[in-house]
Amino acid sequence: MTVQDLGAQPAELLEAAAVLLVDHFDEPGGWREMRSPREEVTNVLKERFALAAMEDGFLQGWIGGLPQYTGRVWELHPLVVHRACRLRGIGRALVAAFEEEVRHRGAHTITLGTDDHTGMTSLSAVDLYDDLPGKLAALRDLGRKHPSFFTRG
Ligand SMILES: CC(C)(COP(=O)(O)OP(=O)(O)OC[C@H]1O[C@@H](n2cnc3c(N)ncnc32)[C@H](O)[C@@H]1OP(=O)(O)O)[C@@H](O)C(=O)NCCC(=O)NCCS
């Protein structure tokens, strides 16, 4: 597997990047139809950058970045790995390449968000204003492997 510039790939791979957002971002809830993922890929490539995990011409996953605070802060968005390629270190390799890229671009800080509106973690359906630090300290997966437990290593 190699990590390459997604923007330098042919149109069919950009389409494959949009398909990953719809078909392989099942939980915690990604994109439902193709129009907005196509816009998402276009916008990421126009305003930011995106890196592709490639194996023999096949797009295994991709990661994008969104600059904030004049590029001192970068939001990691999105990150997706094809379901058939998971748990092989591809997500970790994409995050490492992302970190290297934003470091070159002057980043001091990386942020990311991950949703849970389908009851995947102990933070779902609770009052987050009641002892948030305690709830964060006790955060646990409820059995469906929420991506917040993905580790950069
Ligand atoms: C989250 C995601 C990108 C992980 O990609 P991946 O290629 O499977 O991750 P890696 O193989 O690099 O895993 C790195 C480590 O995290 C762990 N890990 C990965 N996903 C995990 C999960 N859902 N829950 C717990 N641990 C996880 C792996 O076991 C590995 O740990 P180890 O080295 O100690 O064994 C992938 O599952 C995905 O695309 N999910 C759907 C989209 C999504 O949720 N994106 C993030 C939304 S914010």
The ligand as a Gaussian input file, in Angstrom:
#p B3LYP/6-31G(d) Opt

LIG

0 1
 C      -12.092000       4.071000      11.756000
 C      -11.375000       3.473000      10.538000
 C      -10.857000       4.602000       9.654000
 C      -10.197000       2.613000      11.032000
 O       -9.434000       2.174000       9.890000
 P       -8.524000       0.843000       9.927000
 O       -7.679000       0.837000       8.721000
 O       -9.386000      -0.342000      10.169000
 O       -7.647000       1.099000      11.240000
 P       -6.212000       0.432000      11.576000
 O       -6.158000      -0.960000      11.032000
 O       -5.132000       1.375000      11.158000
 O       -6.306000       0.354000      13.169000
 C       -5.369000       0.998000      14.050000
 C       -5.648000       0.516000      15.459000
 O       -6.966000       0.922000      15.876000
 C       -7.756000      -0.236000      16.212000
 N       -9.119000       0.023000      15.718000
 C       -9.473000       0.337000      14.447000
 N      -10.800000       0.557000      14.379000
 C      -11.291000       0.345000      15.637000
 C      -12.604000       0.416000      16.200000
 N      -13.674000       0.756000      15.472000
 N      -12.732000       0.143000      17.538000
 C      -11.659000      -0.190000      18.285000
 N      -10.381000      -0.259000      17.794000
 C      -10.221000       0.010000      16.484000
 C       -7.082000      -1.404000      15.503000
 O       -7.344000      -2.623000      16.143000
 C       -5.626000      -1.002000      15.617000
 O       -5.151000      -1.214000      16.929000
 P       -3.938000      -2.271000      17.215000
 O       -2.791000      -1.852000      16.342000
 O       -3.695000      -2.069000      18.677000
 O       -4.477000      -3.595000      16.851000
 C      -12.338000       2.533000       9.735000
 O      -12.917000       1.599000      10.608000
 C      -13.448000       3.258000       8.995000
 O      -13.259000       3.730000       7.874000
 N      -14.643000       3.353000       9.623000
 C      -15.814000       3.992000       8.958000
 C      -15.609000       5.474000       8.800000
 C      -15.355000       6.148000      10.135000
 O      -15.948000       5.810000      11.148000
 N      -14.435000       7.133000      10.111000
 C      -14.087000       7.909000      11.280000
 C      -15.254000       8.722000      11.645000
 S      -14.857000      10.018000      12.720000

